[in-house]
Amino acid sequence: MLKDWFCEALALQPGEELLLPAASKAEATRLRNRLLKLRDEYPDQTDAESISIRVTLVKRRFFVALRREPLSPTVAFKRATDGSIVRITLPTRERLRRIAIQDGLSPEEIEEVLGSAEKEGKDA
């Protein structure tokens, strides 16, 4: 049944949340842990990682919240040792290489794709 709720959460729009009621904080924690394990085992990790799972309290009642988070795979933030935060992005070439590897392209095909992308970038 938890798998069904997790699949339902995958259908949420970014920012939407699914709340599963729990009788106690302990039960909510157990549900959360089972859902986290389910998320880790889900075949499409890119999609699964967009679901945050946490225990929350709403009107004095415990829930496990499954929330679809908007993810940007190309942008991250780096915290320096001095506490400052810097926005970083993956270079286009590296992103294309990672996608090509995930798609199962051979090294020759990857180089061909990357060469085409660079050529298109220069022509633009």
ZAFI-153763 format. One record per atom (N, C-alpha, C): residue in one letter; x negated, y negated, z negated. Coordinates in steps of 0.2 Angstrom, whole numbers, padded with zeros to 4 digits, always signed. Atoms other than C-alpha are relative to their C-alpha. Layout:
// residues N
AXYZ...
END
This chain:
// residues 124
M-0004+0006+0000M+0000+0000+0000M-0004-0006+0000L+0004+0006+0000L-0014-0012-0004L-0003-0001+0007K+0003+0001-0007K-0021-0009+0014K+0005-0004+0004D-0005+0004-0004D-0004-0015+0021D+0000-0008-0002W+0000+0007+0002W-0005-0031+0010W-0006-0003+0003F+0006+0003-0003F-0023-0034+0016F+0001-0001+0008C-0002+0001-0007C-0017-0032+0034C+0005-0006+0001E-0005+0005+0000E-0003-0044+0030E-0004-0007-0001A+0004+0006+0001A-0016-0057+0024A-0004-0001+0006L+0004+0002-0006L-0026-0055+0040L+0005-0004+0005A-0005+0004-0004A-0010-0062+0049A+0001-0007-0002L-0001+0006+0002L-0010-0077+0039L-0004-0006+0004Q+0003+0005-0003Q-0014-0094+0046Q-0006-0003-0005P+0005+0003+0005P-0030-0103+0039P+0004-0005-0005G-0003+0004+0006G-0025-0111+0022G+0006+0003-0003E-0006-0004+0003E-0010-0099+0019E-0003+0005-0005E+0002-0004+0006E-0010-0088+0004E+0005+0005-0001L-0005-0006+0002L-0002-0071-0001L-0002+0001-0007L+0001-0001+0007L+0001-0069-0019L+0003+0007-0002L-0002-0007+0002L+0002-0051-0026L+0001+0000-0008P-0001+0001+0007P+0010-0051-0044P-0004+0006-0004A+0003-0005+0004A+0001-0042-0058A+0003+0000-0007A-0003+0000+0006A+0007-0037-0075A-0004-0003-0005S+0005+0003+0005S-0009-0043-0084S-0006-0002+0004K+0007+0002-0003K-0026-0050-0081K-0004+0006+0002A+0003-0006-0001A-0033-0033-0082A+0002+0003+0006E-0002-0003-0006E-0022-0026-0069E-0001-0004+0007A+0002+0004-0005A-0025-0041-0058A-0007+0001+0002T+0008-0001-0002T-0044-0039-0059T-0001+0007+0003R+0001-0007-0003R-0042-0020-0055R+0003-0001+0008L-0003+0001-0007L-0031-0025-0039L-0005-0004+0004R+0005+0004-0004R-0044-0038-0034R-0006+0004+0002N+0006-0004-0001N-0058-0026-0036N+0001+0005+0006R-0002-0005-0005R-0049-0013-0025R+0001-0004+0007L+0000+0003-0006L-0045-0026-0012L-0007-0003+0003L+0007+0002-0002L-0063-0032-0012L-0003+0006+0004K+0003-0006-0003K-0068-0014-0008K+0003+0001+0007L-0004-0001-0006L-0055-0013+0005L-0003-0005+0005R+0002+0005-0005R-0061-0029+0013R-0007+0002+0003D+0006-0002-0002D-0079-0022+0013D+0000+0005+0005E+0000-0005-0004E-0074-0007+0022E+0004-0001+0006Y-0004+0001-0006Y-0063-0015+0035Y-0004-0001+0006P+0004-0001-0006P-0069-0012+0053P-0003-0007+0003D+0002+0006-0003D-0069-0030+0059D-0002-0005-0006Q+0003+0004+0006Q-0080-0039+0046Q+0001-0007+0001T-0001+0007-0002T-0079-0056+0055T+0007-0002-0003D-0007+0002+0002D-0060-0056+0052D+0001+0001-0007A-0001-0001+0007A-0061-0048+0035A-0003-0005-0005E+0003+0005+0004E-0073-0060+0028E+0003-0007-0001S-0004+0006+0001S-0061-0074+0031S+0005+0000-0005I-0005+0000+0006I-0050-0068+0017I-0003+0000-0006S+0002+0001+0007S-0054-0074+0000S+0005+0004-0005I-0004-0004+0004I-0048-0063-0014I-0002-0002-0007R+0001+0002+0007R-0046-0070-0032R+0006+0001-0004V-0005-0001+0005V-0036-0068-0048V+0002-0008-0002T-0003+0007+0001T-0025-0084-0051T+0006+0001-0005L-0006+0000+0005L-0012-0089-0064L+0004-0005+0002V-0005+0005-0003V+0004-0097-0058V+0006+0001-0005K-0006+0000+0005K+0017-0102-0071K-0001+0005-0005R+0001-0005+0005R+0009-0091-0084R+0001+0007+0002R+0000-0007-0003R+0009-0076-0073R-0006+0001+0004F+0006-0002-0004F-0006-0067-0065F+0002+0003+0007F-0001-0003-0007F-0007-0064-0047F-0007+0001+0003V+0006+0000-0004V-0020-0059-0035V+0001-0003+0007A-0001+0005-0006A-0022-0072-0021A-0004+0002+0006L+0004-0001-0006L-0027-0067-0004L+0001-0006+0005R+0000+0006-0004R-0031-0083+0006R-0004+0000+0006R+0004+0001-0006R-0036-0085+0024R-0004-0006+0000E+0005+0006+0000E-0051-0097+0024E-0002-0001+0007P+0003+0002-0007P-0056-0106+0040P-0007+0001-0001L+0007-0001+0000L-0073-0101+0044L-0003-0003+0006S+0004+0002-0005S-0086-0109+0055S-0006+0004+0001P+0006-0004+0000P-0099-0096+0060P-0006-0004+0003T+0006+0004-0003T-0110-0110+0068T-0002-0005-0005V+0002+0005+0005V-0111-0122+0053V+0000+0003-0007A+0001-0002+0007A-0118-0119+0036A-0003-0006-0004F+0003+0005+0004F-0124-0130+0022F-0006+0003-0005K+0006-0003+0003K-0141-0128+0014K-0001-0005-0006R+0001+0004+0006R-0144-0134-0004R-0008+0001-0002A+0007+0001+0001A-0162-0140-0007A-0002+0001-0007T+0002+0000+0007T-0172-0138-0023T+0002-0006-0004D-0002+0006+0004D-0168-0156-0027D+0007-0001-0001G-0007+0001+0001G-0150-0153-0026G+0004-0003+0006S-0003+0002-0006S-0147-0161-0010S+0003+0005+0005I-0004-0005-0004I-0135-0153+0003I-0001-0002+0007V+0001+0002-0007V-0140-0153+0021V+0004+0005+0005R-0003-0004-0005R-0129-0147+0036R-0004+0003+0005I+0004-0004-0005I-0137-0134+0047I+0005+0003+0005T-0004-0004-0005T-0131-0126+0063T-0005+0005+0003L+0004-0005-0004L-0137-0111+0073L-0001-0003+0007P+0001+0002-0007P-0145-0115+0089P+0004+0004+0005T-0005-0004-0005T-0134-0110+0104T-0003+0006+0003R+0003-0006-0003R-0147-0098+0111R+0000+0006-0005E+0000-0005+0005E-0148-0089+0094E+0007+0003-0001R-0007-0002+0000R-0129-0088+0093R+0002+0005+0005L-0002-0004-0005L-0127-0081+0110L-0004+0007+0000R+0004-0006+0000R-0141-0068+0107R+0004+0005-0005R-0003-0004+0005R-0132-0062+0091R+0007+0003+0003I-0006-0002-0003I-0115-0061+0100I-0001+0006+0005A+0001-0005-0005A-0123-0051+0114A-0002+0006-0003I+0002-0006+0004I-0131-0039+0102I+0006+0003-0003Q-0006-0002+0003Q-0114-0037+0093Q+0004+0004+0006D-0004-0003-0005D-0106-0033+0110D-0004+0006+0004G+0003-0006-0003G-0119-0020+0114G-0004+0000+0006L+0004+0001-0006L-0129-0028+0128L-0007+0003-0001S+0007-0002+0000S-0146-0021+0133S-0004-0006-0001P+0005+0006+0000P-0161-0032+0130P+0000-0003+0007E+0001+0003-0007E-0162-0035+0149E+0007-0004+0001E-0007+0004-0001E-0143-0040+0150E+0000-0006-0005I+0000+0006+0004I-0146-0052+0135I-0004-0005+0003E+0004+0005-0003E-0160-0060+0143E+0003-0003+0006E-0004+0003-0006E-0150-0062+0159E+0005-0005-0002V-0005+0005+0003V-0136-0070+0149V-0003-0006-0002L+0003+0005+0003L-0147-0081+0140L-0003-0005+0005G+0003+0004-0006G-0156-0087+0156G+0005-0003+0003S-0006+0004-0004S-0139-0091+0164S+0002-0005-0005A-0002+0006+0004A-0134-0101+0149A-0005-0006+0000E+0005+0006-0001E-0150-0111+0149E+0001-0004+0006K-0001+0003-0006K-0148-0114+0167K+0006-0005+0000E-0006+0004+0000E-0130-0120+0165E-0001-0006-0005G+0001+0005+0005G-0136-0131+0150G-0004-0006+0004K+0004+0005-0003K-0149-0140+0161K+0004-0003+0006D-0004+0003-0006D-0137-0142+0176D+0006-0005-0003A-0006+0004+0003A-0124-0151+0164A-0003-0007-0001
END
